[in-house]
Amino acid sequence: MNVITTITGTTARVTPHGEIDFDTLPLLYAAVDRLPPYVTDLLWDLERTSFTDVAGLRLLFGPAPQSSPHRRTAATRLHDQPLHLLLLAADLFPAAYDISRLIPDTPADLMAPRS
């Protein structure tokens, strides 16, 4: 997996290239751990990630690294499979997976509760 990090002001855009799973999770955590302390916003650009398993949920919703407990996290440009996983997790466990703060550019009709 290749990971590109771009910092603009206080925002870091982290773009992984490849699948997110438990084998690649340490590399992604390392990318976050290397961010300078002044970075307050973390944007996961998932345009080059076509698949993620539950490791992606852990990455996006798990506890923040010790160096950045107050960093805001968002995700953008999700492909169908990662988006479907997030929507399913939010539908099944809405208290644990609040995607409204994570993916603000997702159309509201996709985030509406299903009956």
C-alpha positions as CSV (number, residue, x, y, z in Angstrom):
1,M,0.0,0.0,0.0
2,N,1.1,3.5,-0.8
3,V,0.0,6.4,1.3
4,I,0.3,10.0,0.3
5,T,-0.1,12.8,2.9
6,T,-0.6,16.4,2.0
7,I,-0.8,19.1,4.7
8,T,-2.4,22.5,4.0
9,G,-2.6,24.8,7.0
10,T,-4.0,22.7,9.8
11,T,-5.6,20.1,7.6
12,A,-4.0,16.8,6.5
13,R,-5.3,14.9,3.5
14,V,-4.2,11.2,3.7
15,T,-4.7,9.2,0.5
16,P,-4.2,5.5,0.7
17,H,-3.7,3.6,-2.5
18,G,-5.0,0.0,-2.1
19,E,-7.3,-2.0,0.1
20,I,-7.8,-1.2,3.8
21,D,-7.6,-4.3,5.9
22,F,-5.9,-5.5,9.1
23,D,-2.6,-6.0,7.2
24,T,-2.5,-2.4,6.0
25,L,-4.0,-0.8,9.2
26,P,-0.6,-0.3,10.9
27,L,0.8,1.6,7.9
28,L,-2.3,3.9,8.0
29,Y,-1.9,4.4,11.8
30,A,1.7,5.3,11.2
31,A,0.8,7.9,8.7
32,V,-1.5,9.6,11.3
33,D,1.1,9.3,14.0
34,R,3.6,11.2,11.8
35,L,1.3,14.2,11.5
36,P,2.5,17.3,13.3
37,P,0.6,18.3,16.4
38,Y,-0.8,21.5,14.8
39,V,-2.9,19.4,12.4
40,T,-6.5,19.7,13.7
41,D,-8.4,18.2,10.8
42,L,-7.7,14.8,9.2
43,L,-9.3,14.1,5.8
44,W,-9.2,10.5,4.5
45,D,-9.3,10.7,0.7
46,L,-10.5,7.2,-0.3
47,E,-10.6,7.7,-4.0
48,R,-7.9,5.1,-4.5
49,T,-9.4,2.6,-2.0
50,S,-12.0,0.4,-3.6
51,F,-12.3,-2.1,-0.7
52,T,-12.2,-2.0,3.0
53,D,-13.2,-4.5,5.7
54,V,-14.0,-3.9,9.3
55,A,-10.4,-2.5,9.6
56,G,-11.7,0.6,7.8
57,L,-14.3,1.1,10.5
58,R,-11.7,0.8,13.1
59,L,-9.5,3.3,11.3
60,L,-12.3,5.9,10.9
61,F,-14.1,5.4,14.2
62,G,-11.6,3.9,16.6
63,P,-9.9,5.7,19.3
64,A,-7.6,8.5,18.2
65,P,-3.8,8.1,18.6
66,Q,-2.5,9.4,21.9
67,S,-0.8,12.3,20.0
68,S,-4.1,13.6,18.5
69,P,-7.2,13.0,20.7
70,H,-8.9,16.2,19.5
71,R,-8.3,15.9,15.8
72,R,-11.5,16.0,13.7
73,T,-11.8,13.2,11.1
74,A,-13.7,13.1,7.8
75,A,-13.7,11.0,4.7
76,T,-14.3,11.9,1.1
77,R,-14.5,10.3,-2.4
78,L,-15.6,6.9,-1.2
79,H,-16.2,4.1,-3.7
80,D,-19.4,2.0,-3.5
81,Q,-18.1,-0.8,-1.3
82,P,-16.5,1.3,1.4
83,L,-19.5,3.6,1.4
84,H,-21.9,0.6,1.6
85,L,-19.9,-0.7,4.6
86,L,-20.2,2.6,6.4
87,L,-23.9,3.0,5.7
88,L,-24.6,-0.6,6.9
89,A,-22.6,0.0,10.1
90,A,-24.5,3.3,10.7
91,D,-27.8,1.6,10.0
92,L,-27.1,-1.3,12.4
93,F,-25.2,0.6,15.1
94,P,-26.1,4.3,14.8
95,A,-24.7,5.3,18.2
96,A,-21.3,3.9,17.4
97,Y,-21.0,5.0,13.7
98,D,-22.2,8.6,13.3
99,I,-21.4,9.0,9.6
100,S,-22.9,12.5,9.4
101,R,-19.8,13.9,10.9
102,L,-17.5,11.6,9.0
103,I,-18.7,12.0,5.5
104,P,-20.4,15.4,5.2
105,D,-20.4,15.3,1.4
106,T,-22.7,12.2,1.3
107,P,-26.2,13.0,0.0
108,A,-28.8,13.2,2.8
109,D,-31.0,10.6,1.2
110,L,-28.3,8.0,1.6
111,M,-27.9,8.8,5.3
112,A,-31.7,8.7,6.0
113,P,-32.7,5.8,8.2
114,R,-34.1,2.8,6.3
115,S,-37.3,1.1,7.5
